[in-house]
Amino acid sequence: MTIQVGDTLPDATLMEMTANGPQPLSVKDLVAGKTVALFAVPGAFTPTCSAQHLPGFVTQAAALKAKGIDEIACLSVNDVFVMDAWGKASNVGDAVRMLADGNGDFAKALGLDLDASGFGMGVRSQRFSLVAKDGKVTQLNVDEGGGFEVSAAEYMLDRL
C-alpha cells in the first residue's frame, strides 16, 4: 500500500555522510518536531535527477524555508558514498541533506519502490516529493511513468 496524505511516515534507517564518516539516521529522528521536505529520485547522477530535480530544490531552498520548511532532504536508493559525491558534485552545500536508502527499505515501506531492473538498475525509488510535519505527510507528489512534473521543488512550493 502506498503512503497517503495524513499517514505517518514509516521508520527506516537511512545513511548520511558526516564529518565522522557514514552515519545511520532514522526517519523518525529526521522528521521529529520539524517540517521536512523530502524528495526522492530513481538514481544519483542520472540525467533528470542531476539536471533538474536536485538543482530545483537547491535553488528553491530559501523560498521553501520561508514557507515553513525546516529541512530539505534528497533520498535515493544508492549508497552513502554515491550520495555524498553527488551532493558535492552538485554543490548542494547545506541546502539539502543527501540521504542514502541503500537497500530501498524506506522506498518499499512507503510503497513507492520501482523495479528498474529493465534498465539494469534493480529496485529503486519512484520520483516523488513530500512534506511531513512531525512525521505526518501533509503533501505527497508522485510522478508517473518516468515523468518529472509534480515532484519538482516549484510544484511543492506553489502548494505550501
N, C-alpha and C positions, 0 to 999 in steps of 0.2 A: 504494500500500500504506500502511496506517495504522500509525503508530508503536505499539510494543508495550512492555510492561514488559520490561526487560532491554536494550532498544535504547539506543544513544547518540543524543542529540538532534542533528538536523542543524544545521549552522551557517547563519545568515542574519543580515542586518543589520537591526536594529530601530532606531527613533529614540526619543530621550528628551529632554525639555526639561530644560535645566540653567540655572544662573545665567548662563551664557555663550550661551544660546540653544539651538536644537536641535542635538543631537549624535548621531552614529551609535553604536550599541552592538552588538557581535557577540554572538550567543547563546553562543558559545564563551567569551567573556570574562565574560558574565553568570553562567555556571554553574561556571567553573573553580575547583576546590578548595572548593566550597560545596555545601550542601544548599539547594535552591531550590524553593519552592512557586510554581508558575506557573499562573495561571488565565486563561482566555480567554472573551471574551463576543462575541456577534454584533455589538454596537454600543454605543458610549458613549452615555449619556443615554437609552437605551431603558428601558422600564418595569421589567422584571425585573432587568436588569443594575444599574440605579440604585437600586432599592428593596430588593433582596435580595442579589445576588451580590457586588458590590463592598463594601457595608456589612458583610457577613458576614466577609470577610477582614480588614477594618479592625478590627472588634470582636474577632475571634479572633487577631489578630496576636501578642499576648503569649503566648497559650496555644500557638500554633504554634511560636513561637521557643523556648518552654520544652521542647518535644518535639524540638528539634534543627534546626528550620528557620532558616537563616541569613538568607534574603532571601525576600520575597514580591513577586511581580510580576504585574501585570494587563496583559493583552495584548488588543488589538482591532485589527481592520482599519479603522482610522481614521487621520487624520493626527496628527502630534505636537502640533499646536496644540489640536485637539479633546481629545486625551488629557490634556493639561496642564489645560485648562479644566475637564474632568470631574473630575480629581483635586482641583482647588481647590474646585469647587462641592460636592464630596462630603467635603471636609475630611479627606483621607487623610493629610496630613502626611507623616511619614517612615515610616508603617506599610507602605505599598505603593508600589512603583515603577510608574509609569504608562508603559507602552511601546507604541509605535505600530508596527504591522506594515502600513504604509500600502498596499502593493501586494498584501498577502496572501501574500507569498513564503514566510514561515515556516509559516503555516497549510497551504499547499499542500504544502510539504516534509514536514509531519507527516502528511499525508493526512487532515487534519481541516478542510478548507475546506468551505464551504457555499454553494450557489448560492441567494442570496436575491433574485434579480432579480425574482421574482414579487411581492415586496414593495417593489420599487424601490430595493433596497439593493446590488445587484451581488453580487460574490463576497465572502463574509465568513468568519469562523471559526465552527466549531461551538462550543457551550458545553461547556467541559471544564476539568478541573484535572489537574495532575500534580505529582509530586515527582521531582526529579532530583538525584542525588548525584554531584558531579563530572561532570555531563553525562549520566549513565546514568539512565534512567527506572526508578524503583522503585515508583511508584504512578501509575495512569492512570485517570481517572474521566471518562467521556464521557456527557453527557446525550443522550438520543434524542428525536427528534421535537419539538424546541422545549421540552422539559420542563426543570425545574430541580430536581434532587434530588442526584445523585451528584457534581456538580461543586462543591457547596457547601463552604464552609470547615469546617463542623461534620462533614460526612461525611469529609473528608480528615483532620481532627483525630482522629476516632474510629479511624482506621486507621493512625495513626503509632505 
